[in-house]
């Protein structure tokens, strides 16, 4: 039997995702948090998790930016001089 989550269960799950996410799991965790957020019927419930959603979004952006900059830094550019 599938158990329906209460509003408190959804808040707790979003908090858990926030505190346990990692660079490897952030995309899936953020997507799950978005689905939980969209399933909350009232604005008051969504406001309770706003800070965690903002934090997850910021982590996702920061880690994506770090990943891109590390890829660029890891390339070794060889400049051939014209002599």
Phi and psi restraints in degrees (range 20) as a CNS / XPLOR table:
assign (resid 1 and name C) (resid 2 and name N)
       (resid 2 and name CA) (resid 2 and name C) 1.0 -86.2 20.0 2
assign (resid 2 and name N) (resid 2 and name CA)
       (resid 2 and name C) (resid 3 and name N) 1.0 127.6 20.0 2
assign (resid 2 and name C) (resid 3 and name N)
       (resid 3 and name CA) (resid 3 and name C) 1.0 -92.3 20.0 2
assign (resid 3 and name N) (resid 3 and name CA)
       (resid 3 and name C) (resid 4 and name N) 1.0 127.9 20.0 2
assign (resid 3 and name C) (resid 4 and name N)
       (resid 4 and name CA) (resid 4 and name C) 1.0 -78.5 20.0 2
assign (resid 4 and name N) (resid 4 and name CA)
       (resid 4 and name C) (resid 5 and name N) 1.0 136.9 20.0 2
assign (resid 4 and name C) (resid 5 and name N)
       (resid 5 and name CA) (resid 5 and name C) 1.0 -84.8 20.0 2
assign (resid 5 and name N) (resid 5 and name CA)
       (resid 5 and name C) (resid 6 and name N) 1.0 137.0 20.0 2
assign (resid 5 and name C) (resid 6 and name N)
       (resid 6 and name CA) (resid 6 and name C) 1.0 -78.1 20.0 2
assign (resid 6 and name N) (resid 6 and name CA)
       (resid 6 and name C) (resid 7 and name N) 1.0 170.3 20.0 2
assign (resid 6 and name C) (resid 7 and name N)
       (resid 7 and name CA) (resid 7 and name C) 1.0 -59.6 20.0 2
assign (resid 7 and name N) (resid 7 and name CA)
       (resid 7 and name C) (resid 8 and name N) 1.0 -40.7 20.0 2
assign (resid 7 and name C) (resid 8 and name N)
       (resid 8 and name CA) (resid 8 and name C) 1.0 -65.5 20.0 2
assign (resid 8 and name N) (resid 8 and name CA)
       (resid 8 and name C) (resid 9 and name N) 1.0 -36.7 20.0 2
assign (resid 8 and name C) (resid 9 and name N)
       (resid 9 and name CA) (resid 9 and name C) 1.0 -64.8 20.0 2
assign (resid 9 and name N) (resid 9 and name CA)
       (resid 9 and name C) (resid 10 and name N) 1.0 -39.6 20.0 2
assign (resid 9 and name C) (resid 10 and name N)
       (resid 10 and name CA) (resid 10 and name C) 1.0 -66.5 20.0 2
assign (resid 10 and name N) (resid 10 and name CA)
       (resid 10 and name C) (resid 11 and name N) 1.0 -42.3 20.0 2
assign (resid 10 and name C) (resid 11 and name N)
       (resid 11 and name CA) (resid 11 and name C) 1.0 -61.5 20.0 2
assign (resid 11 and name N) (resid 11 and name CA)
       (resid 11 and name C) (resid 12 and name N) 1.0 -45.2 20.0 2
assign (resid 11 and name C) (resid 12 and name N)
       (resid 12 and name CA) (resid 12 and name C) 1.0 -62.7 20.0 2
assign (resid 12 and name N) (resid 12 and name CA)
       (resid 12 and name C) (resid 13 and name N) 1.0 -39.2 20.0 2
assign (resid 12 and name C) (resid 13 and name N)
       (resid 13 and name CA) (resid 13 and name C) 1.0 -68.0 20.0 2
assign (resid 13 and name N) (resid 13 and name CA)
       (resid 13 and name C) (resid 14 and name N) 1.0 -40.0 20.0 2
assign (resid 13 and name C) (resid 14 and name N)
       (resid 14 and name CA) (resid 14 and name C) 1.0 -65.1 20.0 2
assign (resid 14 and name N) (resid 14 and name CA)
       (resid 14 and name C) (resid 15 and name N) 1.0 -41.0 20.0 2
assign (resid 14 and name C) (resid 15 and name N)
       (resid 15 and name CA) (resid 15 and name C) 1.0 -62.1 20.0 2
assign (resid 15 and name N) (resid 15 and name CA)
       (resid 15 and name C) (resid 16 and name N) 1.0 -42.7 20.0 2
assign (resid 15 and name C) (resid 16 and name N)
       (resid 16 and name CA) (resid 16 and name C) 1.0 -61.4 20.0 2
assign (resid 16 and name N) (resid 16 and name CA)
       (resid 16 and name C) (resid 17 and name N) 1.0 -44.7 20.0 2
assign (resid 16 and name C) (resid 17 and name N)
       (resid 17 and name CA) (resid 17 and name C) 1.0 -59.7 20.0 2
assign (resid 17 and name N) (resid 17 and name CA)
       (resid 17 and name C) (resid 18 and name N) 1.0 -42.4 20.0 2
assign (resid 17 and name C) (resid 18 and name N)
       (resid 18 and name CA) (resid 18 and name C) 1.0 -60.3 20.0 2
assign (resid 18 and name N) (resid 18 and name CA)
       (resid 18 and name C) (resid 19 and name N) 1.0 -47.7 20.0 2
assign (resid 18 and name C) (resid 19 and name N)
       (resid 19 and name CA) (resid 19 and name C) 1.0 -78.5 20.0 2
assign (resid 19 and name N) (resid 19 and name CA)
       (resid 19 and name C) (resid 20 and name N) 1.0 -22.0 20.0 2
assign (resid 19 and name C) (resid 20 and name N)
       (resid 20 and name CA) (resid 20 and name C) 1.0 -109.3 20.0 2
assign (resid 20 and name N) (resid 20 and name CA)
       (resid 20 and name C) (resid 21 and name N) 1.0 -0.7 20.0 2
assign (resid 20 and name C) (resid 21 and name N)
       (resid 21 and name CA) (resid 21 and name C) 1.0 -68.2 20.0 2
assign (resid 21 and name N) (resid 21 and name CA)
       (resid 21 and name C) (resid 22 and name N) 1.0 156.6 20.0 2
assign (resid 21 and name C) (resid 22 and name N)
       (resid 22 and name CA) (resid 22 and name C) 1.0 -136.8 20.0 2
assign (resid 22 and name N) (resid 22 and name CA)
       (resid 22 and name C) (resid 23 and name N) 1.0 173.9 20.0 2
assign (resid 22 and name C) (resid 23 and name N)
       (resid 23 and name CA) (resid 23 and name C) 1.0 -58.9 20.0 2
assign (resid 23 and name N) (resid 23 and name CA)
       (resid 23 and name C) (resid 24 and name N) 1.0 -33.5 20.0 2
assign (resid 23 and name C) (resid 24 and name N)
       (resid 24 and name CA) (resid 24 and name C) 1.0 -75.0 20.0 2
assign (resid 24 and name N) (resid 24 and name CA)
       (resid 24 and name C) (resid 25 and name N) 1.0 -35.3 20.0 2
assign (resid 24 and name C) (resid 25 and name N)
       (resid 25 and name CA) (resid 25 and name C) 1.0 -101.5 20.0 2
assign (resid 25 and name N) (resid 25 and name CA)
       (resid 25 and name C) (resid 26 and name N) 1.0 -0.8 20.0 2
assign (resid 25 and name C) (resid 26 and name N)
       (resid 26 and name CA) (resid 26 and name C) 1.0 -59.5 20.0 2
assign (resid 26 and name N) (resid 26 and name CA)
       (resid 26 and name C) (resid 27 and name N) 1.0 -39.9 20.0 2
assign (resid 26 and name C) (resid 27 and name N)
       (resid 27 and name CA) (resid 27 and name C) 1.0 -62.8 20.0 2
assign (resid 27 and name N) (resid 27 and name CA)
       (resid 27 and name C) (resid 28 and name N) 1.0 -48.5 20.0 2
assign (resid 27 and name C) (resid 28 and name N)
       (resid 28 and name CA) (resid 28 and name C) 1.0 -67.6 20.0 2
assign (resid 28 and name N) (resid 28 and name CA)
       (resid 28 and name C) (resid 29 and name N) 1.0 -40.9 20.0 2
assign (resid 28 and name C) (resid 29 and name N)
       (resid 29 and name CA) (resid 29 and name C) 1.0 -65.1 20.0 2
assign (resid 29 and name N) (resid 29 and name CA)
       (resid 29 and name C) (resid 30 and name N) 1.0 -41.2 20.0 2
assign (resid 29 and name C) (resid 30 and name N)
       (resid 30 and name CA) (resid 30 and name C) 1.0 -65.9 20.0 2
assign (resid 30 and name N) (resid 30 and name CA)
       (resid 30 and name C) (resid 31 and name N) 1.0 -41.5 20.0 2
assign (resid 30 and name C) (resid 31 and name N)
       (resid 31 and name CA) (resid 31 and name C) 1.0 -62.8 20.0 2
assign (resid 31 and name N) (resid 31 and name CA)
       (resid 31 and name C) (resid 32 and name N) 1.0 -41.7 20.0 2
assign (resid 31 and name C) (resid 32 and name N)
       (resid 32 and name CA) (resid 32 and name C) 1.0 -65.3 20.0 2
assign (resid 32 and name N) (resid 32 and name CA)
       (resid 32 and name C) (resid 33 and name N) 1.0 -41.6 20.0 2
assign (resid 32 and name C) (resid 33 and name N)
       (resid 33 and name CA) (resid 33 and name C) 1.0 -63.3 20.0 2
assign (resid 33 and name N) (resid 33 and name CA)
       (resid 33 and name C) (resid 34 and name N) 1.0 -38.8 20.0 2
assign (resid 33 and name C) (resid 34 and name N)
       (resid 34 and name CA) (resid 34 and name C) 1.0 -62.9 20.0 2
assign (resid 34 and name N) (resid 34 and name CA)
       (resid 34 and name C) (resid 35 and name N) 1.0 -44.3 20.0 2
assign (resid 34 and name C) (resid 35 and name N)
       (resid 35 and name CA) (resid 35 and name C) 1.0 -62.2 20.0 2
assign (resid 35 and name N) (resid 35 and name CA)
       (resid 35 and name C) (resid 36 and name N) 1.0 -41.5 20.0 2
assign (resid 35 and name C) (resid 36 and name N)
       (resid 36 and name CA) (resid 36 and name C) 1.0 -63.6 20.0 2
assign (resid 36 and name N) (resid 36 and name CA)
       (resid 36 and name C) (resid 37 and name N) 1.0 -42.8 20.0 2
assign (resid 36 and name C) (resid 37 and name N)
       (resid 37 and name CA) (resid 37 and name C) 1.0 -61.4 20.0 2
assign (resid 37 and name N) (resid 37 and name CA)
       (resid 37 and name C) (resid 38 and name N) 1.0 -44.4 20.0 2
assign (resid 37 and name C) (resid 38 and name N)
       (resid 38 and name CA) (resid 38 and name C) 1.0 -65.6 20.0 2
assign (resid 38 and name N) (resid 38 and name CA)
       (resid 38 and name C) (resid 39 and name N) 1.0 -25.0 20.0 2
assign (resid 38 and name C) (resid 39 and name N)
       (resid 39 and name CA) (resid 39 and name C) 1.0 -84.3 20.0 2
assign (resid 39 and name N) (resid 39 and name CA)
       (resid 39 and name C) (resid 40 and name N) 1.0 -4.9 20.0 2
assign (resid 39 and name C) (resid 40 and name N)
       (resid 40 and name CA) (resid 40 and name C) 1.0 -81.3 20.0 2
assign (resid 40 and name N) (resid 40 and name CA)
       (resid 40 and name C) (resid 41 and name N) 1.0 122.6 20.0 2
assign (resid 40 and name C) (resid 41 and name N)
       (resid 41 and name CA) (resid 41 and name C) 1.0 -76.3 20.0 2
assign (resid 41 and name N) (resid 41 and name CA)
       (resid 41 and name C) (resid 42 and name N) 1.0 -24.2 20.0 2
assign (resid 41 and name C) (resid 42 and name N)
       (resid 42 and name CA) (resid 42 and name C) 1.0 -114.8 20.0 2
assign (resid 42 and name N) (resid 42 and name CA)
       (resid 42 and name C) (resid 43 and name N) 1.0 152.1 20.0 2
assign (resid 42 and name C) (resid 43 and name N)
       (resid 43 and name CA) (resid 43 and name C) 1.0 -63.1 20.0 2
assign (resid 43 and name N) (resid 43 and name CA)
       (resid 43 and name C) (resid 44 and name N) 1.0 -36.1 20.0 2
assign (resid 43 and name C) (resid 44 and name N)
       (resid 44 and name CA) (resid 44 and name C) 1.0 -61.5 20.0 2
assign (resid 44 and name N) (resid 44 and name CA)
       (resid 44 and name C) (resid 45 and name N) 1.0 -41.3 20.0 2
assign (resid 44 and name C) (resid 45 and name N)
       (resid 45 and name CA) (resid 45 and name C) 1.0 -65.5 20.0 2
assign (resid 45 and name N) (resid 45 and name CA)
       (resid 45 and name C) (resid 46 and name N) 1.0 -41.5 20.0 2
assign (resid 45 and name C) (resid 46 and name N)
       (resid 46 and name CA) (resid 46 and name C) 1.0 -66.0 20.0 2
assign (resid 46 and name N) (resid 46 and name CA)
       (resid 46 and name C) (resid 47 and name N) 1.0 -34.9 20.0 2
assign (resid 46 and name C) (resid 47 and name N)
       (resid 47 and name CA) (resid 47 and name C) 1.0 -64.8 20.0 2
assign (resid 47 and name N) (resid 47 and name CA)
       (resid 47 and name C) (resid 48 and name N) 1.0 -29.0 20.0 2
assign (resid 47 and name C) (resid 48 and name N)
       (resid 48 and name CA) (resid 48 and name C) 1.0 -64.7 20.0 2
assign (resid 48 and name N) (resid 48 and name CA)
       (resid 48 and name C) (resid 49 and name N) 1.0 -26.4 20.0 2
assign (resid 48 and name C) (resid 49 and name N)
       (resid 49 and name CA) (resid 49 and name C) 1.0 -109.6 20.0 2
assign (resid 49 and name N) (resid 49 and name CA)
       (resid 49 and name C) (resid 50 and name N) 1.0 5.3 20.0 2
assign (resid 49 and name C) (resid 50 and name N)
       (resid 50 and name CA) (resid 50 and name C) 1.0 -56.3 20.0 2
assign (resid 50 and name N) (resid 50 and name CA)
       (resid 50 and name C) (resid 51 and name N) 1.0 -42.1 20.0 2
assign (resid 50 and name C) (resid 51 and name N)
       (resid 51 and name CA) (resid 51 and name C) 1.0 -66.8 20.0 2
assign (resid 51 and name N) (resid 51 and name CA)
       (resid 51 and name C) (resid 52 and name N) 1.0 -35.5 20.0 2
assign (resid 51 and name C) (resid 52 and name N)
       (resid 52 and name CA) (resid 52 and name C) 1.0 -72.0 20.0 2
assign (resid 52 and name N) (resid 52 and name CA)
       (resid 52 and name C) (resid 53 and name N) 1.0 -38.8 20.0 2
assign (resid 52 and name C) (resid 53 and name N)
       (resid 53 and name CA) (resid 53 and name C) 1.0 -65.0 20.0 2
assign (resid 53 and name N) (resid 53 and name CA)
       (resid 53 and name C) (resid 54 and name N) 1.0 -41.0 20.0 2
assign (resid 53 and name C) (resid 54 and name N)
       (resid 54 and name CA) (resid 54 and name C) 1.0 -62.6 20.0 2
assign (resid 54 and name N) (resid 54 and name CA)
       (resid 54 and name C) (resid 55 and name N) 1.0 -41.4 20.0 2
assign (resid 54 and name C) (resid 55 and name N)
       (resid 55 and name CA) (resid 55 and name C) 1.0 -64.1 20.0 2
assign (resid 55 and name N) (resid 55 and name CA)
       (resid 55 and name C) (resid 56 and name N) 1.0 -43.1 20.0 2
assign (resid 55 and name C) (resid 56 and name N)
       (resid 56 and name CA) (resid 56 and name C) 1.0 -62.7 20.0 2
assign (resid 56 and name N) (resid 56 and name CA)
       (resid 56 and name C) (resid 57 and name N) 1.0 -42.0 20.0 2
assign (resid 56 and name C) (resid 57 and name N)
       (resid 57 and name CA) (resid 57 and name C) 1.0 -62.6 20.0 2
assign (resid 57 and name N) (resid 57 and name CA)
       (resid 57 and name C) (resid 58 and name N) 1.0 -42.1 20.0 2
assign (resid 57 and name C) (resid 58 and name N)
       (resid 58 and name CA) (resid 58 and name C) 1.0 -65.5 20.0 2
assign (resid 58 and name N) (resid 58 and name CA)
       (resid 58 and name C) (resid 59 and name N) 1.0 -42.7 20.0 2
assign (resid 58 and name C) (resid 59 and name N)
       (resid 59 and name CA) (resid 59 and name C) 1.0 -61.3 20.0 2
assign (resid 59 and name N) (resid 59 and name CA)
       (resid 59 and name C) (resid 60 and name N) 1.0 -43.6 20.0 2
assign (resid 59 and name C) (resid 60 and name N)
       (resid 60 and name CA) (resid 60 and name C) 1.0 -59.5 20.0 2
assign (resid 60 and name N) (resid 60 and name CA)
       (resid 60 and name C) (resid 61 and name N) 1.0 -45.3 20.0 2
assign (resid 60 and name C) (resid 61 and name N)
       (resid 61 and name CA) (resid 61 and name C) 1.0 -65.1 20.0 2
assign (resid 61 and name N) (resid 61 and name CA)
       (resid 61 and name C) (resid 62 and name N) 1.0 -46.1 20.0 2
assign (resid 61 and name C) (resid 62 and name N)
       (resid 62 and name CA) (resid 62 and name C) 1.0 -62.5 20.0 2
assign (resid 62 and name N) (resid 62 and name CA)
       (resid 62 and name C) (resid 63 and name N) 1.0 -45.7 20.0 2
assign (resid 62 and name C) (resid 63 and name N)
       (resid 63 and name CA) (resid 63 and name C) 1.0 -68.9 20.0 2
assign (resid 63 and name N) (resid 63 and name CA)
       (resid 63 and name C) (resid 64 and name N) 1.0 -34.4 20.0 2
assign (resid 63 and name C) (resid 64 and name N)
       (resid 64 and name CA) (resid 64 and name C) 1.0 -66.5 20.0 2
assign (resid 64 and name N) (resid 64 and name CA)
       (resid 64 and name C) (resid 65 and name N) 1.0 -42.2 20.0 2
assign (resid 64 and name C) (resid 65 and name N)
       (resid 65 and name CA) (resid 65 and name C) 1.0 -64.9 20.0 2
assign (resid 65 and name N) (resid 65 and name CA)
       (resid 65 and name C) (resid 66 and name N) 1.0 -42.0 20.0 2
assign (resid 65 and name C) (resid 66 and name N)
       (resid 66 and name CA) (resid 66 and name C) 1.0 -63.4 20.0 2
assign (resid 66 and name N) (resid 66 and name CA)
       (resid 66 and name C) (resid 67 and name N) 1.0 -39.5 20.0 2
assign (resid 66 and name C) (resid 67 and name N)
       (resid 67 and name CA) (resid 67 and name C) 1.0 -63.2 20.0 2
assign (resid 67 and name N) (resid 67 and name CA)
       (resid 67 and name C) (resid 68 and name N) 1.0 -41.4 20.0 2
assign (resid 67 and name C) (resid 68 and name N)
       (resid 68 and name CA) (resid 68 and name C) 1.0 -67.6 20.0 2
assign (resid 68 and name N) (resid 68 and name CA)
       (resid 68 and name C) (resid 69 and name N) 1.0 -42.4 20.0 2
assign (resid 68 and name C) (resid 69 and name N)
       (resid 69 and name CA) (resid 69 and name C) 1.0 -69.8 20.0 2
assign (resid 69 and name N) (resid 69 and name CA)
       (resid 69 and name C) (resid 70 and name N) 1.0 -33.1 20.0 2
assign (resid 69 and name C) (resid 70 and name N)
       (resid 70 and name CA) (resid 70 and name C) 1.0 -69.7 20.0 2
assign (resid 70 and name N) (resid 70 and name CA)
       (resid 70 and name C) (resid 71 and name N) 1.0 -35.5 20.0 2
assign (resid 70 and name C) (resid 71 and name N)
       (resid 71 and name CA) (resid 71 and name C) 1.0 -65.4 20.0 2
assign (resid 71 and name N) (resid 71 and name CA)
       (resid 71 and name C) (resid 72 and name N) 1.0 -41.5 20.0 2
assign (resid 71 and name C) (resid 72 and name N)
       (resid 72 and name CA) (resid 72 and name C) 1.0 -66.4 20.0 2
assign (resid 72 and name N) (resid 72 and name CA)
       (resid 72 and name C) (resid 73 and name N) 1.0 -43.6 20.0 2
assign (resid 72 and name C) (resid 73 and name N)
       (resid 73 and name CA) (resid 73 and name C) 1.0 -66.4 20.0 2
assign (resid 73 and name N) (resid 73 and name CA)
       (resid 73 and name C) (resid 74 and name N) 1.0 -29.0 20.0 2
assign (resid 73 and name C) (resid 74 and name N)
       (resid 74 and name CA) (resid 74 and name C) 1.0 -77.8 20.0 2
assign (resid 74 and name N) (resid 74 and name CA)
       (resid 74 and name C) (resid 75 and name N) 1.0 -16.2 20.0 2
assign (resid 74 and name C) (resid 75 and name N)
       (resid 75 and name CA) (resid 75 and name C) 1.0 -72.0 20.0 2
assign (resid 75 and name N) (resid 75 and name CA)
       (resid 75 and name C) (resid 76 and name N) 1.0 141.3 20.0 2
assign (resid 75 and name C) (resid 76 and name N)
       (resid 76 and name CA) (resid 76 and name C) 1.0 -109.1 20.0 2
assign (resid 76 and name N) (resid 76 and name CA)
       (resid 76 and name C) (resid 77 and name N) 1.0 111.6 20.0 2
assign (resid 76 and name C) (resid 77 and name N)
       (resid 77 and name CA) (resid 77 and name C) 1.0 -89.6 20.0 2
assign (resid 77 and name N) (resid 77 and name CA)
       (resid 77 and name C) (resid 78 and name N) 1.0 129.3 20.0 2
assign (resid 77 and name C) (resid 78 and name N)
       (resid 78 and name CA) (resid 78 and name C) 1.0 -107.9 20.0 2
assign (resid 78 and name N) (resid 78 and name CA)
       (resid 78 and name C) (resid 79 and name N) 1.0 123.3 20.0 2
assign (resid 78 and name C) (resid 79 and name N)
       (resid 79 and name CA) (resid 79 and name C) 1.0 -105.6 20.0 2
assign (resid 79 and name N) (resid 79 and name CA)
       (resid 79 and name C) (resid 80 and name N) 1.0 120.4 20.0 2
assign (resid 79 and name C) (resid 80 and name N)
       (resid 80 and name CA) (resid 80 and name C) 1.0 -93.0 20.0 2
assign (resid 80 and name N) (resid 80 and name CA)
       (resid 80 and name C) (resid 81 and name N) 1.0 128.5 20.0 2
assign (resid 80 and name C) (resid 81 and name N)
       (resid 81 and name CA) (resid 81 and name C) 1.0 -84.3 20.0 2
assign (resid 81 and name N) (resid 81 and name CA)
       (resid 81 and name C) (resid 82 and name N) 1.0 146.4 20.0 2
assign (resid 81 and name C) (resid 82 and name N)
       (resid 82 and name CA) (resid 82 and name C) 1.0 -96.9 20.0 2
assign (resid 82 and name N) (resid 82 and name CA)
       (resid 82 and name C) (resid 83 and name N) 1.0 106.2 20.0 2
